[in-house]
């Protein structure tokens, strides 16, 4: 038995599910996806489980929160009924002994070669590189495409002459730790990326902006107004619907977000532009040859 711990937002959950599929293909055993991070006590980032409707021959959902709660009760008694971040983290570490599974925790790398896809392990990390999927990467991607399309709402079928832009700010901007780790793509990146895409594909007649920050989106819309192309802002907030709608147009400008990555690969015919850098943290560097799938051009712009 192997288990992958789900964590983070939709983009990260999709990469963790993909890792489970890759493990199952290699070991011929179904893999558990641990949803305990989304329980009230352990859900420190207030994220939602977005892939709970997935049904696959390769994985199943499991919940270690019952085991977790036993240690939580002990922590409450020790901390005078107050559980802080340190106590929650220590509880999480104890899970490896409870499950009697060797722990495989991803290091500070986009791809950690020390992680081995073997049976009887508990996997913790983001696992955001398709390099983890090995020689099965296109089969894994196809399985993920089918799961996403089969479980997420249908798109609005945007015209194929539309350029979609994804802007990720949110906690990248408001959370100091995330801000210093990820960095953000500023307006110069988007202006240069859009101009490059229009140079490559002059038939584009509509630019559609998706973002979690309306004020920045409206500012960018005004800046793009001089290009002579209709520009609008999509206000879809629900992550699963936004992902499908964002994947529909054949032209795409993405940012340093796993949500962008999945929006790009869901459309097999898509031409995409992404930033060369994904992290301010210098320990985490993407390898474009193994990270991107499909027709992707990189734009060398500094993160802010």
FENMO-V122651 format. One record per backbone hydrogen bond with DSSP energy under -1.0 kcal/mol. NH is the residue of the N-H (numbers start at 1). CO is the residue of the C=O. Records with the same first field share a line. If there is no record, write none. Layout:
NH->CO  CO
This chain:
3->121
4->32
5->123
6->34
13->9
14->10
15->11
16->12
17->13
18->14
19->15
20->16
21->17
22->18
23->19
24->20
25->21
26->22
27->23
28->24
31->58
32->2
33->60
34->4
35->62
38->35
39->36
43->39
44->42
46->43
54->51
60->31
62->33
68->64
69->65
70->66
71->67
72->68
73->69
74->70
75->71
76->72
77->73
78->74
79->75
81->76
88->84
89->85
90->86
91->87
92->88
93->89
94->90
95->92
96->93
97->94
98->94
99->95
101->96
104->122
106->124
109->107
115->112
118->116
122->102
123->3
124->104
132->129
133->130
134->131
136->133
137->134
140->136
141->137
142->138
143->139
144->140
145->141
146->142
147->143
148->144
149->145
150->146
152->148
162->159
163->206
164->251
165->208
166->253
167->210
172->169
173->170
174->170
175->171
179->175
180->176
181->177
182->178
190->186
191->187
192->188
193->189
194->190
195->191
196->192
197->193
198->194
199->195
200->196
201->197
204->201
205->161
206->161
207->230
208->163
209->232
210->165
217->213
218->214
219->215
220->216
221->217
222->218
223->219
224->220
227->224
228->225
230->205
232->207
234->209
242->238
243->239
244->240
245->241
246->242
247->243
251->162
252->271
253->164
254->273
257->255
261->257
262->258
263->259
264->260
265->261
266->262
270->267
271->250
272->295
273->252
274->297
276->299
280->181
281->181
284->281
290->287
291->287
292->288
296->294
297->272
299->274
301->299
304->184
